[in-house]
Amino acid sequence: MIIPRQLRILLLLQLAPAVTLAQATLTGNPIMQDISRPQLESGLETTNVLWGDFAVSAIADDNNNYSITNPIPGSQFYFAPAIALQHTQPHLSWNIGYAPGLRINLPSSLRPTQLTQSLGGTLHWDVSKRLAVGLRQDYLRTNDPFQKFGEAPFQPDIGLLNRPPDLAFSALSYSELLLEGAADYKLDKHTLVGVNGSFMQLTGGQHPTQKLEFINSRISSGSAFLSHQFTARQTIGLQYQLLDMSFQGDSNTITQGLFLFDQAVLSPHTTFTIFAGPQYSRVHNQEAITSQQIVVFMPGSTTLWSPAAGGMLTWERKRTVLYADATRRVSAGLGLLSSAEMNTVSLNLQRKVTPLWIANVSGQVSDETLLTTPSSSRILLWNIRAGISREFSRDTHLRLAYQHIQQSGSYLYIYGPGNHNRFLLTFERSFAWPVGR
């Protein structure tokens, strides 16, 4: 059965299973709507199911204490159950999933046991032939630096312009919440207008042994777009977005952006989307955390222009699928910075080597700089993954995976997870029961 995206990332291997479970996605234009990554064509779509999963991993890590200066090798055991429900009707589809996690470190003196909670749900409703609405909610509470936000079972990827930066803290507990809604209306057969609104909150918790600072953040976003399909293979549109980012204390950034986007179906197997435009930011005070664990308050108000751009590429064949995206835009800064300029690049390549073996290579690079002082405030994270999976039955898999994490930036000296080389051996068993048929 399907492997939930949260487990694939946590276990460092995003491999397509024998069955692809349907996902409800928000409405919207190509640069705001949820992203359903391509799957191998051998997958069969299954809808209206109650689904369960359990995975256990044995992990060897050359930096099991998550240290910047004194890494100590060790091992971990990771237990990841999950449960989800998916339902599809002619005009209404929705899904909800919950995935807790337990990570045990050996020896336990290097790092305490980690408990995580991940919850997500999405709804899509075709109100009429012209009007469609969508809702989404995601919640994550974790102190695991390898866990990503928005990866509960059945959840598609968050759209490029609403996607938060990845967080990678060594042991700091934090919670993240996203609420999102969208509506589209067809003016005619080839013209679409729509709106999107979202609210995100990032709240820091407690470090198990130290009192560390954390910049709590609230990000509100509103957008509107107009798109027109000029040919069977090309759609061009215009998008406006307003970002209101508030941080603890008296720090606030309001950013407005206007983007032109183009979605082209290059072939039956290839789709390419690109967008670009200016962003105008009004910054009132800035904040950043130093390597001495102190929040530095930088008073002052300023305005500035910055370029924003990005793109997505999907390529699907019977035995191989590829997904890649890249963005440059203004965003909130990881809980260690207030408003920041964010650059990200990600890649995922899957290949079905034989009927029972699937190989995968994926990676992400994230670069964050403080919006007003980019030369002195930078966070750079590399995350590279590779692995291979053996299918024993449609519901049972065994995987071997490798992950490398590399970081740089003074803000990560205290908070960062350190550089890692780790190997994982994972056994996973899935279950599914039809419902509502």
C-alpha positions, 0 to 999 in steps of 0.5 A: 500500500502507499507509504505516507509522505511524512514517513518517506521523508523521516525515513529518508526515502521517498519511494513510490509504493504499489498503490497510490492513494488519492489526495484531495487538493486545494483549488488555485493556480499552479504556483499557489495550489497544493502539489501532488508529486508524480508517482510511478505508473505501476501504481493503482489509485485507491479511494474511499479507504481507512488506511493504517501503517506501521514502520520501524527503523534501525539507524546508525548515525555518526553524530548521534548527539547532534553536536557542531563541535564534538560529534559522537557516533551512535544508533537510534530506533524509530517507531512510526505508526499512522492512520488516515481516512480518504473519501471521494464523491463526484463533487466532494473529496477529503482526507485526514491523517494522523502520524505520531512518532517515537525516536529512541537514542542509544546510548540514551545519555546522548539525547532524550527520547523524542515524541512527535505529533503530526496531523493534516487534512484537506477538503475539495468541494465542486460547488457548481460547474463554475465554482470550487472551494478548498480547505487545508489544515496541518499541525506539527509538534516535534523536537526532531530535526529530521521531521518536516511540516505538512507531511501527514498521511495523504497530504499533498505538498504545500504550494510554492508561495505558501510553503514555509522554510524547513526547520532544523533544530538540534533539540528545541521543541516547537509547534507549527500550524497552517490554516488555508482556504481557496476558491476558484471561479470559471469565467468561461471555458478557458479563463479562471479567477481565484483567491487564496488565504492562509494563516501560519503560526510558529511557536517555540517550546523548551530545550531539555537542558538549556534555556534557548531563545526562539522567535515566535512568528505569525504569517498571514497571506492573501492572494488573487489570480487570473489565468487563461488557457491560450492553447491546449498546452499553455496557460498564462496568468497573473498573481498578486500576493500580500504577506503580513509577517509578525514576530515576537516583540515589535517586529513586522514585515509587510510584503506585496508581490505581483507575479506572471506565471506560465504553465506549459505541457511540453509533452504527455510526460512533461509539465513545466511551470515558471513564475517571476515578479517583483516583491515590495517589502516594508520592514519595521524592526528586525530580529535575529538570534546570535550564537550566544542564544540572545535575540538581537533587536535591530530597530529601524524602518525601511522599504525595499524591492526584491526579485521573486521567481521560481519554477516546477518540473515534472517528468513521468514515464512508466519506470521513472518519475522526476520532480524538481522545484526552485524558488526565491522569495521573501519569507519568515526565517526559521524561528532564528531570523525575522523576515528573510530572503529565502532560496530553495532548490529540491529534487526527487528522482524515482526509478523502478529498477525491477518489478520488486526493487525501487531506487530513489535519489532526492535532495534539498538546499535552503539558503536564508538571509536576513532581509535587510542585512544579507551579508551578515545573517545567513543560514545554509542547509543541505539535505541529500538522500538516497536509497533502495526498497524491496517489495515483499508484497503489496503491503510489506517493504524493506528499505535501506537508505542513506542521508547526508546533512550539512549546514553552515551559518552562525545561527546554527552553532547552538541550534543546528543539528550538526553535520550527519551521515546516517544509514537506515534499515526500515521495515514497513507494513500497511493495511487498508479497508474500503469504506463508503462503497 
